[in-house]
Amino acid sequence: MIIASLNHFLASGEIRKRTGATIHLHKNDKPLWEHLETQCQMFGVPYSPVPDPDHWLSDDQDLHHCSGVCMHTPGHTPGSMSFYFAEHQLLIAGDTLFKNSIGRTDLWGGDAQQIKRSIKDRIYRLDEEVVVITGHGPETSIGHELRHNQFVRA
């Protein structure tokens, strides 16, 4: 399964071709997916067509093959998703939450207030011991972010 966000879209077709993985996306990110070529042009990034998503993700959807749950955490993009694995006390936060920081909200569909709500209302409600794997940079924990993240205070 490939789960894409704005700066991770371009490799999805190649990854699917090489691995047979399916592509999953939240419907709120469909406009970003459909306008990928324009976004690439704006940043001077070579564009490669991407296949359509195979499945649409939804909030609180079970990840049957790995005992996790999808968490819709909009703000970085309208369809940003995080993935929580309670059994392992693990959150894959993508580009929503970083160590001592948050994801960008100044690009297409980004919303600074919404990302803060996603973090406060969804992510910070998890146990402080939960390890957070971020989309960029080092891992962190919910407890560390509650105490040290200057962008989103509990």
C-alpha positions as CSV (number, residue, x, y, z in Angstrom):
1,M,0.0,0.0,0.0
2,I,1.3,3.4,-0.9
3,I,-0.1,6.4,0.9
4,A,0.7,9.7,-0.8
5,S,0.9,13.3,0.1
6,L,1.9,16.3,-2.1
7,N,5.7,15.9,-2.1
8,H,5.5,12.2,-2.2
9,F,3.2,11.7,-5.2
10,L,5.7,11.5,-8.0
11,A,7.2,8.1,-7.0
12,S,3.9,6.4,-6.5
13,G,3.6,5.0,-10.0
14,E,7.1,3.6,-10.0
15,I,6.7,2.1,-6.5
16,R,3.4,0.5,-7.6
17,K,5.1,-0.9,-10.7
18,R,8.0,-2.4,-8.9
19,T,6.2,-3.7,-5.8
20,G,2.6,-4.2,-6.8
21,A,1.6,-1.9,-3.9
22,T,-1.8,-0.2,-4.2
23,I,-2.1,3.6,-4.0
24,H,-4.3,5.1,-1.2
25,L,-5.4,8.7,-0.9
26,H,-7.9,10.7,1.1
27,K,-10.5,12.3,-1.3
28,N,-9.7,15.7,0.0
29,D,-6.3,15.5,-1.6
30,K,-7.7,14.5,-5.0
31,P,-7.4,18.1,-6.4
32,L,-3.7,18.1,-5.5
33,W,-3.2,14.7,-7.2
34,E,-5.0,16.0,-10.3
35,H,-2.9,19.2,-10.5
36,L,0.5,17.6,-9.9
37,E,1.9,18.7,-13.2
38,T,1.2,22.4,-12.5
39,Q,2.8,22.0,-9.0
40,C,5.9,20.4,-10.6
41,Q,6.2,23.3,-13.1
42,M,6.0,25.9,-10.3
43,F,9.0,24.2,-8.5
44,G,10.9,23.2,-11.6
45,V,10.5,19.5,-10.9
46,P,10.3,17.1,-13.8
47,Y,6.8,15.7,-14.1
48,S,6.0,12.1,-14.5
49,P,2.3,11.1,-14.9
50,V,0.9,9.2,-11.9
51,P,-1.8,6.5,-11.9
52,D,-5.1,7.1,-10.2
53,P,-5.4,6.0,-6.6
54,D,-6.7,2.5,-6.1
55,H,-8.5,3.2,-2.8
56,W,-9.8,6.2,-0.9
57,L,-8.9,6.5,2.8
58,S,-11.3,7.7,5.4
59,D,-11.0,8.9,9.0
60,D,-10.9,6.0,11.6
61,Q,-10.6,3.4,8.9
62,D,-9.0,0.2,10.0
63,L,-5.8,-0.9,8.4
64,H,-6.7,-4.6,8.4
65,H,-3.3,-6.0,7.4
66,C,-1.3,-4.2,10.1
67,S,-3.6,-3.5,13.1
68,G,-3.6,0.2,12.7
69,V,-6.1,3.0,12.1
70,C,-6.2,5.9,9.8
71,M,-6.4,9.4,11.4
72,H,-7.5,12.3,9.1
73,T,-5.2,15.1,10.3
74,P,-5.7,17.9,7.8
75,G,-3.7,21.1,7.7
76,H,-0.6,20.2,5.7
77,T,-3.0,19.3,3.0
78,P,-6.8,18.9,3.1
79,G,-6.4,15.1,3.1
80,S,-3.4,14.6,5.3
81,M,-3.4,11.4,7.1
82,S,-1.6,9.9,10.1
83,F,-1.6,6.2,11.0
84,Y,-1.8,5.0,14.6
85,F,-0.7,1.5,15.8
86,A,-1.9,1.2,19.4
87,E,-0.4,-2.2,19.8
88,H,3.0,-0.8,19.1
89,Q,2.5,2.6,20.7
90,L,3.5,4.1,17.3
91,L,2.2,7.0,15.2
92,I,3.3,7.7,11.6
93,A,2.5,11.4,11.4
94,G,3.6,12.1,7.9
95,D,4.0,15.8,7.4
96,T,1.6,16.8,10.1
97,L,3.9,16.8,13.2
98,F,7.7,17.0,13.3
99,K,10.0,17.0,16.3
100,N,9.5,20.5,17.8
101,S,7.7,21.6,14.7
102,I,4.8,21.1,12.3
103,G,4.3,20.5,8.6
104,R,4.2,23.4,6.1
105,T,0.9,25.0,5.6
106,D,1.9,27.6,3.0
107,L,1.4,25.4,-0.1
108,W,-1.8,24.3,-1.9
109,G,-4.6,23.4,0.6
110,G,-2.5,24.1,3.6
111,D,-4.2,25.6,6.7
112,A,-2.2,26.7,9.8
113,Q,-5.2,26.7,12.1
114,Q,-6.4,23.4,10.8
115,I,-3.1,21.6,11.4
116,K,-3.0,22.9,14.9
117,R,-6.5,21.6,15.5
118,S,-5.5,18.2,14.1
119,I,-2.5,18.0,16.4
120,K,-4.4,19.2,19.5
121,D,-7.6,17.3,18.9
122,R,-6.3,14.1,17.5
123,I,-2.6,13.5,18.0
124,Y,-2.1,15.1,21.5
125,R,-4.9,12.9,22.8
126,L,-2.7,9.8,22.3
127,D,-0.6,8.4,25.2
128,E,2.5,10.4,26.0
129,E,4.7,7.3,25.4
130,V,3.6,7.0,21.8
131,V,6.6,7.2,19.4
132,V,6.0,9.5,16.5
133,I,7.6,8.8,13.1
134,T,7.7,12.0,11.2
135,G,7.7,12.6,7.4
136,H,11.0,14.4,7.7
137,G,13.6,14.4,10.5
138,P,14.0,12.5,13.7
139,E,11.4,10.6,15.6
140,T,9.8,12.1,18.7
141,S,7.1,11.2,21.2
142,I,3.8,12.7,22.1
143,G,5.1,13.6,25.5
144,H,8.0,15.4,24.1
145,E,5.8,17.4,21.8
146,L,3.3,18.3,24.5
147,R,6.2,19.8,26.5
148,H,8.5,21.3,23.8
149,N,6.6,22.0,20.6
150,Q,6.5,25.8,20.3
151,F,4.1,25.7,17.4
152,V,1.3,23.7,19.1
153,R,0.9,23.9,22.8
154,A,-1.4,21.4,24.5
